[in-house]
Amino acid sequence: MDTRTFTARWILPVAGPALKHGTITVRGEQIESVHPFGERKADEDFGDAIIIPGLVNAHTHLDLSGAAGRTIPVPGEPFPEWLTRVIAFRRSRTPEQTTADIQRGLAESLRHGVTLLGDISAGGTSWPQLVRSPLRAVVFWELIGTTVARFQTSMHAARLGTAPHPDTPFCRWGTSPHAPYTVHRHGYELAGQLPGIQAVHLAESADEMELLQFRTGPFVPFLQGLGIWEPDGLIRDPGEFLRTNPESRGLFVHGNFLPGDTPLTANQSLVICPRTHAAFGHPPHPFREFLARGVNVCVGTDSAASNPDLDVLAELQELHRRYPDVSGETLLKMGTLNGAKALGFDAVCGSLTAGKIADFVVLECVTTDDPHETLLNGAVTARRTMFRGAWR
């Protein structure tokens, strides 16, 4: 197999220290070795650039990529008002338009250097495109049902829809019991009967927390209007689900109002969406408390319904601006290896480590003696992505 060795001013392996003028050697699809300066001669020098692992978008909704500019969040407005606009947008799209929206979001993800993503998919509609795309993905079939019977119907549709399309080495199925206000309290346990990991929107807004704790607030008329108001089926607080399902494996998305002592386990990850969080004007995110406890925290972009684009690096830069006390090393890990762990691919990607698959991004920029600061200050001018040892 063909062997090639690359260098740049900086290599950031994530699983090890930054290497100034280090080298990364690729043999076929795999990383053969990563060396400090002087131990191996390079075949290609990218010059003033930084090489990082492929970026991981642990949470997005590709089918909302056509919503850009149409459903902009308004800080301070009731969260269900934004949801109403998103639902109206979804209902306005034809199947052909939805397919085009997914392709648009996929193309944007590829352009920004994403090599692994987790997509929440209504009806699994993104599978045909993601299974053929030059990246890895988990497609989370969305499950909704505020009664047990409705939720079981949603699960039955998922079984029928996924059966003809088995997992591949690069694309896997998961499930997404959507959120506490759209899923019966027993739905999460029932969803565990389906294969794959789960992704749950949790503690996304103050209105959601009011609904769960008091059965009041703007979510009540919203759910009544949809004909799915079932107060007896609601959990009482985010921790209830986690306490009753301690072994569940999955991702808890947003967590904007999640108490810092919420009992996440080693099988579970918190996925934060920094620019969406900012767009709604939420108070500071508690993710640092989870990091301090050793919880696996990673990032996602959410969707174009609440975010200007699907750029994971921009999410890390947003975190750097708002939380400068969090180290650059930690932030880069949140956008790479931690995301790969959350999606179940950390054995094959997420860091520049010998034996892993050669997924990485070359970022052209005016570098400094602090490569993480360079990366997080928005000085990147161009990106080039390798996936499975081949340039995309």
PyMOL commands that set and color helices and strands:
alter all, ss='L'
color gray80, all
select helices_A, chain A and resi 62-67+79-92+95-111+122-124+127-130+148-162+187-191+206-214+219-226+231-233+238-244+274-279+287-292+312-322+328-334+337-342+371-376
alter helices_A, ss='H'
color red, helices_A
select strands_A, chain A and resi 3-7+10-11+19-20+23-27+30-35+44-45+49-53+55-60+114-121+136-143+171-177+198-202+250-254+268-272+296-299+360-365+380-387+390-391
alter strands_A, ss='S'
color yellow, strands_A
deselect
rebuild
show_as cartoon
